[in-house]
Amino acid sequence: MNSRFVTKQSQEIPVDYRLINRAGRWLVYDVIVEGVSLVSNYRTQFDKVIRTSSYPEMLRQLRDKKSPPASHPTVGPPRGAGPRDAL
């Protein structure tokens, strides 16, 4: 599935989605922004951590990132902001 986002400066950003059909539902399993795959990017990062330390260390880092520290509350987009406002 192909999309294009348009910024406030009228710049088009191509976004592609890779989909998989599971039990009759289409699910997104990868997002490619300007030719850069999220899945590929994560694989590269995971591989680097595993090569330089270990698989358990990679899991520890993922668990640490899963929930924000209590001193840094999660901040969402401004009220009334739509997808175009995020660009």
N, C-alpha and C positions, 0 to 999 in steps of 0.2 A: 504494500500500500504506500503510495507516494503522497506527500503533502509539501506545502511551502508556507513558511511563516513570513510575514512582511513586517519589518521593524518600522518604527516611527519615521526613520530616515528613508523609507521605501526600499530598503535592501531586502531581497528575497533570500531566505535561508531554507535550503532543501532538507526535508526530514523524511526518511523512509522507515517503515515499520515492517519487521518480519513477524509473520503470524503463524500460529499452529492451531489446528482444529482438535480440540479435546472434548469428547463426549458431546459433539454438536455445537460447542461454543468456540468462537474464535478468540484466541488469547495472544497478546503481544509478548514475544520473547526476546526481541532485540529492537533497539532504536538506533538508527544511523543518522547522525546530524552532520551535514556537510561532508559526507563520506567517511565519518569516523564512527565505528560501531561501539556501542556501550559494552556488549558482551566481549568483544575482542580486547577492549581497553581493560576491563576487569580481569580477564585471563592473564594479560601481560603483567598487571600489578600483582596478582596472586602468585604467578610463577616467580616473580622477582623476590617476594617475601619468602616463599618456600625454598628457593635456591640459596638465599643469603642467611636464612635462619632455619625454620622448620614449619611443617604443617600445623602443629599445635600453636605455634606463634601466630600464624596467619589467622587461625580461629580466635585466638585471644584478641587480636587487633580488631577483628570484625565484631566481636561481642562488645568491646569497649566503645566502638563507634555506633552500635545499635541504639543506645539510649543516651541522650545528651546529659552532661553533668548538671547537677541541681543548680549550680551557680550560673548556668547559661540556659535560660528557658528557650524553647523553640519559638522562633518568630516566623509567622506566616506572611503572606503577601498583604499589602494594605487592603482595608475594607473596600469593597467595590472594584478591586482590581481584577481584570479579566486576563486571559492567556496572553493577549497582545501587550498588556502592560508589563509583563515579566521580561520582555526583551529589551 
